[in-house]
Amino acid sequence: MFKFVKGNLEQIDGVEIYPIISLLIFFIFFAGLFLWVFTAKKSHIETVSNIPLQDDTINTNNDD
């Protein structure tokens, strides 16, 4: 299987740039995410982390 892919890719001019571009995109994305995590405000992190615990539903039952 790999022979077929490698054989076809060897005939394309400039194909060696695609793995370099994909590695750069991967590295830049995760480096940016890493920087965002360490520079995010603590109050924002606490607010976002409490979202699943908030109960914003309206109780329409009159059983009380």
N, CA, C and O atoms as a GROMACS GRO file, in nm:
protein
  256
    1MET      N    1   0.082  -0.119   0.000
    1MET     CA    2   0.000   0.000   0.000
    1MET      C    3   0.087   0.126   0.000
    1MET      O    4   0.063   0.219  -0.077
    2PHE      N    5   0.187   0.126   0.087
    2PHE     CA    6   0.274   0.244   0.096
    2PHE      C    7   0.354   0.263  -0.033
    2PHE      O    8   0.387   0.377  -0.069
    3LYS      N    9   0.385   0.154  -0.103
    3LYS     CA   10   0.460   0.165  -0.228
    3LYS      C   11   0.381   0.243  -0.333
    3LYS      O   12   0.437   0.322  -0.409
    4PHE      N   13   0.250   0.221  -0.336
    4PHE     CA   14   0.166   0.290  -0.433
    4PHE      C   15   0.160   0.440  -0.404
    4PHE      O   16   0.167   0.522  -0.495
    5VAL      N   17   0.145   0.473  -0.277
    5VAL     CA   18   0.138   0.614  -0.238
    5VAL      C   19   0.272   0.682  -0.262
    5VAL      O   20   0.278   0.791  -0.318
    6LYS      N   21   0.379   0.617  -0.219
    6LYS     CA   22   0.512   0.673  -0.237
    6LYS      C   23   0.546   0.689  -0.385
    6LYS      O   24   0.607   0.789  -0.424
    7GLY      N   25   0.510   0.594  -0.465
    7GLY     CA   26   0.537   0.601  -0.607
    7GLY      C   27   0.465   0.717  -0.674
    7GLY      O   28   0.522   0.784  -0.761
    8ASN      N   29   0.342   0.741  -0.635
    8ASN     CA   30   0.267   0.852  -0.693
    8ASN      C   31   0.318   0.986  -0.643
    8ASN      O   32   0.324   1.083  -0.720
    9LEU      N   33   0.355   0.994  -0.517
    9LEU     CA   34   0.400   1.120  -0.461
    9LEU      C   35   0.538   1.161  -0.512
    9LEU      O   36   0.569   1.280  -0.518
   10GLU      N   37   0.620   1.065  -0.548
   10GLU     CA   38   0.754   1.097  -0.598
   10GLU      C   39   0.748   1.170  -0.731
   10GLU      O   40   0.843   1.239  -0.768
   11GLN      N   41   0.640   1.157  -0.803
   11GLN     CA   42   0.628   1.219  -0.935
   11GLN      C   43   0.574   1.362  -0.928
   11GLN      O   44   0.571   1.430  -1.031
   12ILE      N   45   0.533   1.408  -0.810
   12ILE     CA   46   0.478   1.542  -0.796
   12ILE      C   47   0.590   1.637  -0.757
   12ILE      O   48   0.663   1.613  -0.661
   13ASP      N   49   0.604   1.745  -0.833
   13ASP     CA   50   0.707   1.844  -0.802
   13ASP      C   51   0.667   1.925  -0.679
   13ASP      O   52   0.552   1.970  -0.668
   14GLY      N   53   0.760   1.944  -0.586
   14GLY     CA   54   0.737   2.026  -0.468
   14GLY      C   55   0.653   1.960  -0.361
   14GLY      O   56   0.602   2.029  -0.273
   15VAL      N   57   0.639   1.829  -0.364
   15VAL     CA   58   0.555   1.760  -0.267
   15VAL      C   59   0.620   1.757  -0.128
   15VAL      O   60   0.551   1.734  -0.028
   16GLU      N   61   0.749   1.779  -0.121
   16GLU     CA   62   0.818   1.770   0.009
   16GLU      C   63   0.783   1.887   0.101
   16GLU      O   64   0.816   1.882   0.220
   17ILE      N   65   0.719   1.989   0.051
   17ILE     CA   66   0.683   2.104   0.133
   17ILE      C   67   0.559   2.075   0.219
   17ILE      O   68   0.543   2.137   0.325
   18TYR      N   69   0.472   1.985   0.178
   18TYR     CA   70   0.348   1.958   0.250
   18TYR      C   71   0.370   1.901   0.391
   18TYR      O   72   0.303   1.947   0.483
   19PRO      N   73   0.460   1.807   0.412
   19PRO     CA   74   0.483   1.762   0.550
   19PRO      C   75   0.543   1.872   0.638
   19PRO      O   76   0.515   1.878   0.758
   20ILE      N   77   0.624   1.959   0.580
   20ILE     CA   78   0.682   2.069   0.657
   20ILE      C   79   0.573   2.167   0.697
   20ILE      O   80   0.570   2.214   0.811
   21ILE      N   81   0.484   2.199   0.605
   21ILE     CA   82   0.374   2.291   0.635
   21ILE      C   83   0.283   2.232   0.742
   21ILE      O   84   0.242   2.303   0.834
   22SER      N   85   0.250   2.105   0.732
   22SER     CA   86   0.162   2.043   0.831
   22SER      C   87   0.228   2.038   0.968
   22SER      O   88   0.160   2.055   1.069
   23LEU      N   89   0.357   2.014   0.974
   23LEU     CA   90   0.428   2.015   1.102
   23LEU      C   91   0.429   2.155   1.162
   23LEU      O   92   0.411   2.170   1.283
   24LEU      N   93   0.449   2.256   1.080
   24LEU     CA   94   0.447   2.394   1.129
   24LEU      C   95   0.308   2.433   1.181
   24LEU      O   96   0.297   2.498   1.285
   25ILE      N   97   0.204   2.396   1.110
   25ILE     CA   98   0.068   2.425   1.156
   25ILE      C   99   0.042   2.356   1.290
   25ILE      O  100  -0.012   2.418   1.382
   26PHE      N  101   0.079   2.231   1.301
   26PHE     CA  102   0.063   2.156   1.426
   26PHE      C  103   0.138   2.221   1.540
   26PHE      O  104   0.083   2.240   1.648
   27PHE      N  105   0.264   2.257   1.518
   27PHE     CA  106   0.346   2.316   1.622
   27PHE      C  107   0.294   2.454   1.662
   27PHE      O  108   0.286   2.483   1.782
   28ILE      N  109   0.260   2.538   1.566
   28ILE     CA  110   0.211   2.673   1.596
   28ILE      C  111   0.079   2.668   1.672
   28ILE      O  112   0.058   2.745   1.766
   29PHE      N  113  -0.011   2.578   1.632
   29PHE     CA  114  -0.139   2.566   1.702
   29PHE      C  115  -0.119   2.528   1.848
   29PHE      O  116  -0.175   2.592   1.936
   30PHE      N  117  -0.040   2.425   1.875
   30PHE     CA  118  -0.023   2.380   2.012
   30PHE      C  119   0.065   2.474   2.093
   30PHE      O  120   0.047   2.484   2.215
   31ALA      N  121   0.159   2.542   2.031
   31ALA     CA  122   0.236   2.643   2.103
   31ALA      C  123   0.147   2.760   2.141
   31ALA      O  124   0.157   2.813   2.252
   32GLY      N  125   0.058   2.802   2.050
   32GLY     CA  126  -0.036   2.909   2.080
   32GLY      C  127  -0.134   2.868   2.189
   32GLY      O  128  -0.164   2.948   2.278
   33LEU      N  129  -0.182   2.747   2.185
   33LEU     CA  130  -0.272   2.696   2.288
   33LEU      C  131  -0.201   2.691   2.423
   33LEU      O  132  -0.260   2.726   2.525
   34PHE      N  133  -0.077   2.650   2.424
   34PHE     CA  134   0.004   2.644   2.546
   34PHE      C  135   0.021   2.784   2.605
   34PHE      O  136   0.007   2.804   2.725
   35LEU      N  137   0.051   2.881   2.520
   35LEU     CA  138   0.066   3.019   2.568
   35LEU      C  139  -0.066   3.075   2.620
   35LEU      O  140  -0.068   3.145   2.721
   36TRP      N  141  -0.177   3.044   2.551
   36TRP     CA  142  -0.306   3.093   2.595
   36TRP      C  143  -0.342   3.038   2.733
   36TRP      O  144  -0.397   3.110   2.817
   37VAL      N  145  -0.313   2.911   2.756
   37VAL     CA  146  -0.344   2.848   2.885
   37VAL      C  147  -0.267   2.915   2.997
   37VAL      O  148  -0.324   2.939   3.104
   38PHE      N  149  -0.142   2.947   2.976
   38PHE     CA  150  -0.063   3.005   3.082
   38PHE      C  151  -0.081   3.156   3.098
   38PHE      O  152  -0.041   3.212   3.199
   39THR      N  153  -0.142   3.222   3.000
   39THR     CA  154  -0.165   3.366   3.013
   39THR      C  155  -0.311   3.400   3.038
   39THR      O  156  -0.345   3.517   3.052
   40ALA      N  157  -0.398   3.300   3.042
   40ALA     CA  158  -0.540   3.325   3.066
   40ALA      C  159  -0.561   3.375   3.208
   40ALA      O  160  -0.491   3.334   3.301
   41LYS      N  161  -0.658   3.464   3.224
   41LYS     CA  162  -0.689   3.518   3.356
   41LYS      C  163  -0.755   3.411   3.442
   41LYS      O  164  -0.838   3.333   3.395
   42LYS      N  165  -0.717   3.409   3.566
   42LYS     CA  166  -0.769   3.309   3.660
   42LYS      C  167  -0.921   3.323   3.674
   42LYS      O  168  -0.991   3.222   3.686
   43SER      N  169  -0.972   3.446   3.674
   43SER     CA  170  -1.116   3.465   3.689
   43SER      C  171  -1.193   3.406   3.570
   43SER      O  172  -1.302   3.351   3.588
   44HIS      N  173  -1.137   3.417   3.451
   44HIS     CA  174  -1.201   3.359   3.332
   44HIS      C  175  -1.203   3.207   3.342
   44HIS      O  176  -1.304   3.144   3.310
   45ILE      N  177  -1.094   3.148   3.385
   45ILE     CA  178  -1.086   3.002   3.398
   45ILE      C  179  -1.188   2.954   3.501
   45ILE      O  180  -1.254   2.852   3.479
   46GLU      N  181  -1.201   3.024   3.613
   46GLU     CA  182  -1.298   2.984   3.716
   46GLU      C  183  -1.441   2.998   3.665
   46GLU      O  184  -1.525   2.912   3.692
   47THR      N  185  -1.469   3.104   3.592
   47THR     CA  186  -1.603   3.124   3.536
   47THR      C  187  -1.639   3.013   3.438
   47THR      O  188  -1.748   2.957   3.444
   48VAL      N  189  -1.548   2.981   3.350
   48VAL     CA  190  -1.573   2.877   3.250
   48VAL      C  191  -1.582   2.739   3.315
   48VAL      O  192  -1.661   2.656   3.272
   49SER      N  193  -1.504   2.715   3.419
   49SER     CA  194  -1.507   2.584   3.483
   49SER      C  195  -1.634   2.562   3.564
   49SER      O  196  -1.670   2.447   3.592
   50ASN      N  197  -1.703   2.668   3.602
   50ASN     CA  198  -1.828   2.655   3.679
   50ASN      C  199  -1.952   2.647   3.592
   50ASN      O  200  -2.061   2.628   3.645
   51ILE      N  201  -1.940   2.661   3.462
   51ILE     CA  202  -2.055   2.658   3.372
   51ILE      C  203  -2.134   2.526   3.384
   51ILE      O  204  -2.256   2.531   3.391
   52PRO      N  205  -2.069   2.410   3.386
   52PRO     CA  206  -2.148   2.285   3.396
   52PRO      C  207  -2.221   2.272   3.530
   52PRO      O  208  -2.317   2.195   3.539
   53LEU      N  209  -2.178   2.343   3.633
   53LEU     CA  210  -2.239   2.329   3.764
   53LEU      C  211  -2.355   2.425   3.787
   53LEU      O  212  -2.428   2.410   3.885
   54GLN      N  213  -2.373   2.521   3.699
   54GLN     CA  214  -2.481   2.617   3.715
   54GLN      C  215  -2.613   2.555   3.674
   54GLN      O  216  -2.622   2.484   3.574
   55ASP      N  217  -2.716   2.584   3.753
   55ASP     CA  218  -2.849   2.531   3.724
   55ASP      C  219  -2.938   2.647   3.682
   55ASP      O  220  -2.992   2.718   3.767
   56ASP      N  221  -2.952   2.666   3.552
   56ASP     CA  222  -3.031   2.775   3.498
   56ASP      C  223  -3.170   2.731   3.453
   56ASP      O  224  -3.239   2.805   3.383
   57THR      N  225  -3.210   2.611   3.492
   57THR     CA  226  -3.340   2.563   3.449
   57THR      C  227  -3.449   2.623   3.537
   57THR      O  228  -3.427   2.653   3.654
   58ILE      N  229  -3.565   2.638   3.479
   58ILE     CA  230  -3.679   2.694   3.551
   58ILE      C  231  -3.768   2.578   3.592
   58ILE      O  232  -3.808   2.496   3.510
   59ASN      N  233  -3.799   2.572   3.720
   59ASN     CA  234  -3.884   2.465   3.771
   59ASN      C  235  -4.030   2.504   3.749
   59ASN      O  236  -4.077   2.601   3.808
   60THR      N  237  -4.099   2.431   3.665
   60THR     CA  238  -4.239   2.463   3.635
   60THR      C  239  -4.335   2.375   3.713
   60THR      O  240  -4.456   2.389   3.699
   61ASN      N  241  -4.284   2.284   3.794
   61ASN     CA  242  -4.372   2.198   3.875
   61ASN      C  243  -4.424   2.277   3.993
   61ASN      O  244  -4.349   2.351   4.057
   62ASN      N  245  -4.550   2.262   4.023
   62ASN     CA  246  -4.612   2.330   4.136
   62ASN      C  247  -4.632   2.236   4.253
   62ASN      O  248  -4.730   2.247   4.326
   63ASP      N  249  -4.538   2.143   4.271
   63ASP     CA  250  -4.548   2.044   4.378
   63ASP      C  251  -4.507   2.101   4.513
   63ASP      O  252  -4.528   2.036   4.615
   64ASP      N  253  -4.450   2.220   4.518
   64ASP     CA  254  -4.401   2.276   4.644
   64ASP      C  255  -4.511   2.321   4.734
   64ASP      O  256  -4.485   2.371   4.843
   0.00000   0.00000   0.00000
